[in-house]
């Protein structure tokens, strides 16, 4: 798999960049729908995997993800991002159920 950013993602990046430069006071409140796109998550996973990234806030390693199945993990991540569990967890340190840690 090529680690070059796909054109569809680059187009989104350019649009966001131009908007931010044109309107510095603009706040991007609704980026969750962009972040949880399947192509963006898949590319981010591939880049992090190629860079041998460390475990994230959920403590899951690449070996664990691949043992359980990348597609299933990405689907779960997409659900957590869409429900904004990751942001709440990072900001508050609470909301363990977002990671299945009731």
N, CA, C and O atoms as CSV, one atom per row, in Angstrom:
chain,resi,resn,atom,element,x,y,z
A,1,UNK,N,N,0.845,-1.178,0.000
A,1,UNK,CA,C,0.000,0.000,0.000
A,1,UNK,C,C,0.886,1.235,0.000
A,1,UNK,O,O,1.866,1.319,0.739
A,2,UNK,N,N,0.528,2.171,-0.826
A,2,UNK,CA,C,1.268,3.419,-0.898
A,2,UNK,C,C,0.903,4.312,0.283
A,2,UNK,O,O,-0.261,4.399,0.674
A,3,UNK,N,N,1.903,4.966,0.838
A,3,UNK,CA,C,1.649,5.873,1.953
A,3,UNK,C,C,1.399,7.295,1.477
A,3,UNK,O,O,1.182,8.194,2.289
A,4,UNK,N,N,1.430,7.501,0.169
A,4,UNK,CA,C,1.089,8.817,-0.368
A,4,UNK,C,C,-0.376,9.097,-0.033
A,4,UNK,O,O,-1.228,8.215,-0.141
A,5,UNK,N,N,-0.651,10.310,0.366
A,5,UNK,CA,C,-2.020,10.673,0.730
A,5,UNK,C,C,-2.911,10.610,-0.503
A,5,UNK,O,O,-2.598,11.234,-1.517
A,6,UNK,N,N,-4.019,9.864,-0.437
A,6,UNK,CA,C,-4.943,9.774,-1.570
A,6,UNK,C,C,-5.483,11.153,-1.959
A,6,UNK,O,O,-5.634,12.035,-1.114
A,7,UNK,N,N,-5.764,11.318,-3.226
A,7,UNK,CA,C,-6.210,12.618,-3.737
A,7,UNK,C,C,-7.477,13.122,-3.047
A,7,UNK,O,O,-7.616,14.321,-2.807
A,8,UNK,N,N,-8.387,12.227,-2.732
A,8,UNK,CA,C,-9.629,12.635,-2.074
A,8,UNK,C,C,-9.344,13.264,-0.695
A,8,UNK,O,O,-9.985,14.241,-0.309
A,9,UNK,N,N,-8.395,12.703,0.023
A,9,UNK,CA,C,-8.027,13.241,1.335
A,9,UNK,C,C,-7.253,14.541,1.159
A,9,UNK,O,O,-7.479,15.496,1.903
A,10,UNK,N,N,-6.346,14.594,0.188
A,10,UNK,CA,C,-5.598,15.835,-0.068
A,10,UNK,C,C,-6.538,16.977,-0.434
A,10,UNK,O,O,-6.316,18.118,-0.029
A,11,UNK,N,N,-7.581,16.677,-1.195
A,11,UNK,CA,C,-8.558,17.704,-1.555
A,11,UNK,C,C,-9.222,18.260,-0.308
A,11,UNK,O,O,-9.366,19.476,-0.176
A,12,UNK,N,N,-9.629,17.392,0.607
A,12,UNK,CA,C,-10.225,17.842,1.868
A,12,UNK,C,C,-9.225,18.681,2.660
A,12,UNK,O,O,-9.580,19.734,3.188
A,13,UNK,N,N,-7.980,18.220,2.745
A,13,UNK,CA,C,-6.956,18.969,3.473
A,13,UNK,C,C,-6.773,20.362,2.885
A,13,UNK,O,O,-6.670,21.340,3.625
A,14,UNK,N,N,-6.733,20.455,1.562
A,14,UNK,CA,C,-6.567,21.760,0.910
A,14,UNK,C,C,-7.744,22.678,1.199
A,14,UNK,O,O,-7.557,23.864,1.474
A,15,UNK,N,N,-8.953,22.139,1.138
A,15,UNK,CA,C,-10.144,22.956,1.410
A,15,UNK,C,C,-10.129,23.487,2.841
A,15,UNK,O,O,-10.421,24.660,3.079
A,16,UNK,N,N,-9.788,22.623,3.787
A,16,UNK,CA,C,-9.724,23.051,5.184
A,16,UNK,C,C,-8.621,24.092,5.385
A,16,UNK,O,O,-8.811,25.071,6.106
A,17,UNK,N,N,-7.490,23.881,4.756
A,17,UNK,CA,C,-6.373,24.822,4.857
A,17,UNK,C,C,-6.772,26.192,4.306
A,17,UNK,O,O,-6.541,27.220,4.943
A,18,UNK,N,N,-7.375,26.190,3.112
A,18,UNK,CA,C,-7.779,27.468,2.505
A,18,UNK,C,C,-8.811,28.194,3.354
A,18,UNK,O,O,-8.749,29.415,3.502
A,19,UNK,N,N,-9.760,27.449,3.912
A,19,UNK,CA,C,-10.785,28.052,4.770
A,19,UNK,C,C,-10.136,28.663,6.011
A,19,UNK,O,O,-10.472,29.781,6.402
A,20,UNK,N,N,-9.214,27.939,6.624
A,20,UNK,CA,C,-8.546,28.429,7.831
A,20,UNK,C,C,-7.708,29.671,7.532
A,20,UNK,O,O,-7.674,30.597,8.342
A,21,UNK,N,N,-7.042,29.705,6.399
A,21,UNK,CA,C,-6.229,30.874,6.036
A,21,UNK,C,C,-7.102,32.072,5.683
A,21,UNK,O,O,-6.773,33.207,6.026
A,22,UNK,N,N,-8.219,31.819,4.995
A,22,UNK,CA,C,-9.102,32.908,4.576
A,22,UNK,C,C,-9.869,33.509,5.751
A,22,UNK,O,O,-10.133,34.711,5.781
A,23,UNK,N,N,-10.225,32.659,6.721
A,23,UNK,CA,C,-11.005,33.118,7.874
A,23,UNK,C,C,-10.352,32.617,9.164
A,23,UNK,O,O,-10.779,31.600,9.709
A,24,UNK,N,N,-9.326,33.311,9.661
A,24,UNK,CA,C,-8.602,32.840,10.846
A,24,UNK,C,C,-9.473,32.657,12.093
A,24,UNK,O,O,-9.139,31.844,12.955
A,25,UNK,N,N,-10.558,33.381,12.204
A,25,UNK,CA,C,-11.420,33.262,13.387
A,25,UNK,C,C,-12.435,32.131,13.260
A,25,UNK,O,O,-13.142,31.826,14.220
A,26,UNK,N,N,-12.512,31.508,12.091
A,26,UNK,CA,C,-13.495,30.450,11.882
A,26,UNK,C,C,-13.181,29.249,12.764
A,26,UNK,O,O,-12.021,28.858,12.894
A,27,UNK,N,N,-14.201,28.668,13.365
A,27,UNK,CA,C,-14.040,27.490,14.220
A,27,UNK,C,C,-14.647,26.282,13.506
A,27,UNK,O,O,-15.793,26.319,13.060
A,28,UNK,N,N,-13.871,25.230,13.409
A,28,UNK,CA,C,-14.291,24.008,12.728
A,28,UNK,C,C,-14.956,23.069,13.729
A,28,UNK,O,O,-14.344,22.101,14.180
A,29,UNK,N,N,-16.194,23.352,14.069
A,29,UNK,CA,C,-16.892,22.571,15.082
A,29,UNK,C,C,-17.336,21.199,14.580
A,29,UNK,O,O,-17.477,20.270,15.375
A,30,UNK,N,N,-17.550,21.062,13.311
A,30,UNK,CA,C,-18.140,19.829,12.782
A,30,UNK,C,C,-17.157,18.999,11.963
A,30,UNK,O,O,-17.474,18.594,10.845
A,31,UNK,N,N,-15.995,18.749,12.495
A,31,UNK,CA,C,-15.026,17.937,11.774
A,31,UNK,C,C,-15.181,16.440,12.031
A,31,UNK,O,O,-14.556,15.628,11.349
A,32,UNK,N,N,-16.004,16.069,13.002
A,32,UNK,CA,C,-16.167,14.641,13.303
A,32,UNK,C,C,-16.640,13.855,12.096
A,32,UNK,O,O,-16.191,12.730,11.876
A,33,UNK,N,N,-17.548,14.435,11.303
A,33,UNK,CA,C,-18.032,13.715,10.131
A,33,UNK,C,C,-16.921,13.506,9.111
A,33,UNK,O,O,-16.969,12.551,8.335
A,34,UNK,N,N,-15.930,14.375,9.100
A,34,UNK,CA,C,-14.793,14.214,8.193
A,34,UNK,C,C,-13.784,13.215,8.755
A,34,UNK,O,O,-13.259,12.375,8.023
A,35,UNK,N,N,-13.520,13.309,10.040
A,35,UNK,CA,C,-12.521,12.447,10.672
A,35,UNK,C,C,-12.929,10.982,10.626
A,35,UNK,O,O,-12.076,10.110,10.465
A,36,UNK,N,N,-14.208,10.702,10.765
A,36,UNK,CA,C,-14.622,9.296,10.833
A,36,UNK,C,C,-14.954,8.698,9.467
A,36,UNK,O,O,-15.568,7.634,9.390
A,37,UNK,N,N,-14.553,9.374,8.392
A,37,UNK,CA,C,-14.692,8.772,7.066
A,37,UNK,C,C,-13.782,7.554,6.974
A,37,UNK,O,O,-12.656,7.574,7.470
A,38,UNK,N,N,-14.268,6.509,6.347
A,38,UNK,CA,C,-13.517,5.256,6.268
A,38,UNK,C,C,-12.167,5.435,5.590
A,38,UNK,O,O,-11.169,4.881,6.052
A,39,UNK,N,N,-12.117,6.196,4.504
A,39,UNK,CA,C,-10.851,6.369,3.794
A,39,UNK,C,C,-9.818,7.114,4.639
A,39,UNK,O,O,-8.627,6.812,4.566
A,40,UNK,N,N,-10.257,8.069,5.428
A,40,UNK,CA,C,-9.344,8.819,6.286
A,40,UNK,C,C,-8.804,7.926,7.402
A,40,UNK,O,O,-7.602,7.924,7.667
A,41,UNK,N,N,-9.684,7.171,8.055
A,41,UNK,CA,C,-9.232,6.273,9.122
A,41,UNK,C,C,-8.296,5.193,8.588
A,41,UNK,O,O,-7.296,4.863,9.225
A,42,UNK,N,N,-8.616,4.648,7.428
A,42,UNK,CA,C,-7.781,3.591,6.840
A,42,UNK,C,C,-6.392,4.135,6.500
A,42,UNK,O,O,-5.384,3.476,6.756
A,43,UNK,N,N,-6.342,5.336,5.925
A,43,UNK,CA,C,-5.050,5.931,5.578
A,43,UNK,C,C,-4.263,6.281,6.849
A,43,UNK,O,O,-3.057,6.043,6.910
A,44,UNK,N,N,-4.924,6.837,7.848
A,44,UNK,CA,C,-4.248,7.172,9.110
A,44,UNK,C,C,-3.677,5.915,9.758
A,44,UNK,O,O,-2.564,5.938,10.285
A,45,UNK,N,N,-4.428,4.826,9.722
A,45,UNK,CA,C,-3.937,3.553,10.275
A,45,UNK,C,C,-2.692,3.099,9.523
A,45,UNK,O,O,-1.702,2.706,10.139
A,46,UNK,N,N,-2.738,3.152,8.199
A,46,UNK,CA,C,-1.609,2.703,7.388
A,46,UNK,C,C,-0.360,3.532,7.665
A,46,UNK,O,O,0.739,2.985,7.756
A,47,UNK,N,N,-0.519,4.832,7.799
A,47,UNK,CA,C,0.622,5.712,8.063
A,47,UNK,C,C,1.192,5.435,9.452
A,47,UNK,O,O,2.407,5.327,9.620
A,48,UNK,N,N,0.312,5.321,10.446
A,48,UNK,CA,C,0.778,5.035,11.810
A,48,UNK,C,C,1.458,3.669,11.870
A,48,UNK,O,O,2.477,3.509,12.542
A,49,UNK,N,N,0.904,2.704,11.183
A,49,UNK,CA,C,1.474,1.346,11.161
A,49,UNK,C,C,2.853,1.355,10.516
A,49,UNK,O,O,3.778,0.711,11.012
A,50,UNK,N,N,2.993,2.079,9.420
A,50,UNK,CA,C,4.280,2.151,8.722
A,50,UNK,C,C,5.336,2.856,9.566
A,50,UNK,O,O,6.527,2.568,9.446
A,51,UNK,N,N,4.900,3.777,10.419
A,51,UNK,CA,C,5.826,4.497,11.290
A,51,UNK,C,C,6.037,3.788,12.617
A,51,UNK,O,O,6.699,4.320,13.508
A,52,UNK,N,N,5.479,2.590,12.756
A,52,UNK,CA,C,5.582,1.821,13.994
A,52,UNK,C,C,5.128,2.651,15.191
A,52,UNK,O,O,5.800,2.701,16.221
A,53,UNK,N,N,3.986,3.295,15.037
A,53,UNK,CA,C,3.447,4.140,16.097
A,53,UNK,C,C,3.176,3.368,17.371
A,53,UNK,O,O,2.952,2.157,17.346
A,54,UNK,N,N,3.198,4.073,18.474
A,54,UNK,CA,C,2.951,3.464,19.785
A,54,UNK,C,C,1.455,3.310,20.019
A,54,UNK,O,O,0.639,3.853,19.273
A,55,UNK,N,N,1.107,2.574,21.050
A,55,UNK,CA,C,-0.302,2.416,21.422
A,55,UNK,C,C,-0.911,3.778,21.726
A,55,UNK,O,O,-0.228,4.676,22.220
A,56,UNK,N,N,-2.183,3.923,21.433
A,56,UNK,CA,C,-2.872,5.180,21.676
A,56,UNK,C,C,-3.461,5.232,23.075
A,56,UNK,O,O,-3.052,4.480,23.960
A,57,UNK,N,N,-4.429,6.129,23.270
A,57,UNK,CA,C,-5.038,6.294,24.589
A,57,UNK,C,C,-5.779,5.047,25.031
A,57,UNK,O,O,-5.991,4.837,26.225
A,58,UNK,N,N,-6.173,4.217,24.074
A,58,UNK,CA,C,-6.880,2.987,24.437
A,58,UNK,C,C,-5.911,1.862,24.812
A,58,UNK,O,O,-6.349,0.814,25.288
A,59,UNK,N,N,-4.609,2.057,24.608
A,59,UNK,CA,C,-3.611,1.065,25.002
A,59,UNK,C,C,-3.527,-0.145,24.095
A,59,UNK,O,O,-2.915,-1.145,24.470
A,60,UNK,N,N,-4.123,-0.088,22.913
A,60,UNK,CA,C,-4.141,-1.223,21.992
A,60,UNK,C,C,-2.963,-1.108,21.029
A,60,UNK,O,O,-2.749,-0.054,20.430
A,61,UNK,N,N,-2.205,-2.184,20.881
A,61,UNK,CA,C,-1.051,-2.198,19.985
A,61,UNK,C,C,-1.474,-2.675,18.594
A,61,UNK,O,O,-2.569,-3.206,18.412
A,62,UNK,N,N,-0.582,-2.476,17.616
A,62,UNK,CA,C,-0.872,-2.946,16.259
A,62,UNK,C,C,-1.020,-4.459,16.221
A,62,UNK,O,O,-1.848,-4.980,15.474
A,63,UNK,N,N,-0.232,-5.165,17.012
A,63,UNK,CA,C,-0.334,-6.631,17.051
A,63,UNK,C,C,-1.720,-7.052,17.533
A,63,UNK,O,O,-2.318,-7.979,16.986
A,64,UNK,N,N,-2.226,-6.371,18.556
A,64,UNK,CA,C,-3.568,-6.693,19.066
A,64,UNK,C,C,-4.633,-6.375,18.022
A,64,UNK,O,O,-5.573,-7.148,17.838
A,65,UNK,N,N,-4.493,-5.244,17.342
A,65,UNK,CA,C,-5.459,-4.854,16.311
A,65,UNK,C,C,-5.483,-5.892,15.206
A,65,UNK,O,O,-6.553,-6.320,14.774
A,66,UNK,N,N,-4.314,-6.297,14.748
A,66,UNK,CA,C,-4.241,-7.249,13.643
A,66,UNK,C,C,-4.704,-8.637,14.048
A,66,UNK,O,O,-5.209,-9.385,13.211
A,67,UNK,N,N,-4.541,-8.994,15.311
A,67,UNK,CA,C,-5.036,-10.287,15.788
A,67,UNK,C,C,-6.562,-10.316,15.801
A,67,UNK,O,O,-7.173,-11.347,15.518
A,68,UNK,N,N,-7.168,-9.184,16.130
A,68,UNK,CA,C,-8.634,-9.106,16.182
A,68,UNK,C,C,-9.260,-8.785,14.831
A,68,UNK,O,O,-10.442,-9.045,14.608
A,69,UNK,N,N,-8.460,-8.218,13.931
A,69,UNK,CA,C,-8.959,-7.839,12.612
A,69,UNK,C,C,-8.997,-6.327,12.452
A,69,UNK,O,O,-9.670,-5.625,13.207
A,70,UNK,N,N,-8.275,-5.844,11.473
A,70,UNK,CA,C,-8.173,-4.401,11.252
A,70,UNK,C,C,-9.533,-3.804,10.908
A,70,UNK,O,O,-9.885,-2.735,11.406
A,71,UNK,N,N,-10.297,-4.486,10.061
A,71,UNK,CA,C,-11.592,-3.940,9.636
A,71,UNK,C,C,-12.545,-3.758,10.815
A,71,UNK,O,O,-13.223,-2.736,10.924
A,72,UNK,N,N,-12.589,-4.750,11.686
A,72,UNK,CA,C,-13.465,-4.656,12.859
A,72,UNK,C,C,-12.998,-3.535,13.786
A,72,UNK,O,O,-13.819,-2.804,14.341
A,73,UNK,N,N,-11.683,-3.399,13.952
A,73,UNK,CA,C,-11.151,-2.344,14.816
A,73,UNK,C,C,-11.455,-0.970,14.240
A,73,UNK,O,O,-11.848,-0.061,14.971
A,74,UNK,N,N,-11.274,-0.813,12.919
A,74,UNK,CA,C,-11.576,0.472,12.288
A,74,UNK,C,C,-13.056,0.814,12.402
A,74,UNK,O,O,-13.409,1.978,12.592
A,75,UNK,N,N,-13.925,-0.191,12.288
A,75,UNK,CA,C,-15.358,0.055,12.445
A,75,UNK,C,C,-15.678,0.522,13.863
A,75,UNK,O,O,-16.476,1.440,14.054
A,76,UNK,N,N,-15.057,-0.109,14.850
A,76,UNK,CA,C,-15.256,0.313,16.241
A,76,UNK,C,C,-14.714,1.708,16.489
A,76,UNK,O,O,-15.335,2.505,17.192
A,77,UNK,N,N,-13.556,2.005,15.913
A,77,UNK,CA,C,-12.975,3.342,16.049
A,77,UNK,C,C,-13.891,4.380,15.418
A,77,UNK,O,O,-14.118,5.448,15.986
A,78,UNK,N,N,-14.411,4.059,14.247
A,78,UNK,CA,C,-15.330,4.970,13.553
A,78,UNK,C,C,-16.548,5.265,14.432
A,78,UNK,O,O,-16.996,6.408,14.510
A,79,UNK,N,N,-17.077,4.241,15.089
A,79,UNK,CA,C,-18.223,4.435,15.991
A,79,UNK,C,C,-17.853,5.317,17.179
A,79,UNK,O,O,-18.614,6.210,17.552
A,80,UNK,N,N,-16.686,5.068,17.776
A,80,UNK,CA,C,-16.266,5.877,18.927
A,80,UNK,C,C,-16.017,7.327,18.539
A,80,UNK,O,O,-16.362,8.243,19.285
A,81,UNK,N,N,-15.415,7.536,17.367
A,81,UNK,CA,C,-15.181,8.909,16.910
A,81,UNK,C,C,-16.516,9.589,16.630
A,81,UNK,O,O,-16.728,10.737,17.022
A,82,UNK,N,N,-17.409,8.884,15.956
A,82,UNK,CA,C,-18.715,9.466,15.639
A,82,UNK,C,C,-19.494,9.820,16.904
A,82,UNK,O,O,-20.245,10.795,16.916
A,83,UNK,N,N,-19.321,9.043,17.954
A,83,UNK,CA,C,-20.000,9.326,19.227
A,83,UNK,C,C,-19.190,10.267,20.113
A,83,UNK,O,O,-19.596,10.579,21.233
A,84,UNK,N,N,-18.062,10.709,19.614
A,84,UNK,CA,C,-17.178,11.656,20.304
A,84,UNK,C,C,-16.643,11.135,21.629
A,84,UNK,O,O,-16.298,11.915,22.516
A,85,UNK,N,N,-16.574,9.828,21.758
A,85,UNK,CA,C,-16.054,9.233,22.988
A,85,UNK,C,C,-14.575,9.533,23.172
A,85,UNK,O,O,-14.120,9.741,24.297
A,86,UNK,N,N,-13.829,9.556,22.090
A,86,UNK,CA,C,-12.392,9.770,22.212
A,86,UNK,C,C,-12.078,11.145,22.774
A,86,UNK,O,O,-11.193,11.282,23.619
A,87,UNK,N,N,-12.788,12.157,22.318
A,87,UNK,CA,C,-12.543,13.506,22.819
A,87,UNK,C,C,-12.911,13.605,24.294
A,87,UNK,O,O,-12.152,14.167,25.083
A,88,UNK,N,N,-14.061,13.068,24.674
A,88,UNK,CA,C,-14.463,13.132,26.083
A,88,UNK,C,C,-13.459,12.403,26.955
A,88,UNK,O,O,-13.121,12.872,28.042
A,89,UNK,N,N,-12.988,11.277,26.492
A,89,UNK,CA,C,-12.017,10.496,27.265
A,89,UNK,C,C,-10.724,11.288,27.451
A,89,UNK,O,O,-10.189,11.357,28.557
A,90,UNK,N,N,-10.242,11.865,26.406
A,90,UNK,CA,C,-8.977,12.582,26.466
A,90,UNK,C,C,-9.095,13.824,27.356
A,90,UNK,O,O,-8.175,14.129,28.115
A,91,UNK,N,N,-10.193,14.521,27.268
A,91,UNK,CA,C,-10.352,15.750,28.037
A,91,UNK,C,C,-10.644,15.495,29.513
A,91,UNK,O,O,-10.153,16.218,30.380
A,92,UNK,N,N,-11.431,14.485,29.793
A,92,UNK,CA,C,-11.870,14.298,31.165
A,92,UNK,C,C,-11.210,13.124,31.882
A,92,UNK,O,O,-11.195,13.074,33.112
A,93,UNK,N,N,-10.666,12.184,31.117
A,93,UNK,CA,C,-10.118,10.988,31.734
A,93,UNK,C,C,-11.222,10.037,32.191
A,93,UNK,O,O,-10.940,8.983,32.762
A,94,UNK,N,N,-12.452,10.401,31.944
A,94,UNK,CA,C,-13.604,9.573,32.327
A,94,UNK,C,C,-14.154,8.878,31.080
A,94,UNK,O,O,-13.492,8.782,30.047
A,95,UNK,N,N,-15.360,8.410,31.217
A,95,UNK,CA,C,-16.083,7.795,30.110
A,95,UNK,C,C,-15.402,6.516,29.630
A,95,UNK,O,O,-15.168,6.340,28.434
A,96,UNK,N,N,-15.089,5.639,30.555
A,96,UNK,CA,C,-14.416,4.393,30.234
A,96,UNK,C,C,-15.212,3.502,29.289
A,96,UNK,O,O,-14.626,2.707,28.555
A,97,UNK,N,N,-16.541,3.623,29.294
A,97,UNK,CA,C,-17.333,2.723,28.467
A,97,UNK,C,C,-17.103,2.942,26.976
A,97,UNK,O,O,-17.428,2.070,26.171
A,98,UNK,N,N,-16.555,4.081,26.597
A,98,UNK,CA,C,-16.238,4.303,25.192
A,98,UNK,C,C,-15.198,3.309,24.708
A,98,UNK,O,O,-15.136,3.006,23.517
A,99,UNK,N,N,-14.386,2.803,25.612
A,99,UNK,CA,C,-13.364,1.839,25.262
A,99,UNK,C,C,-13.712,0.442,25.758
A,99,UNK,O,O,-12.852,-0.439,25.769
A,100,UNK,N,N,-14.945,0.228,26.164
A,100,UNK,CA,C,-15.349,-1.078,26.639
A,100,UNK,C,C,-14.773,-1.422,28.007
A,100,UNK,O,O,-14.608,-2.598,28.332
A,101,UNK,N,N,-14.472,-0.425,28.796
A,101,UNK,CA,C,-13.879,-0.650,30.114
A,101,UNK,C,C,-14.835,-0.186,31.200
A,101,UNK,O,O,-14.488,0.681,32.002
A,102,UNK,N,N,-16.029,-0.750,31.235
A,102,UNK,CA,C,-17.054,-0.323,32.200
A,102,UNK,C,C,-16.616,-0.381,33.618
A,102,UNK,O,O,-17.388,-0.048,34.517
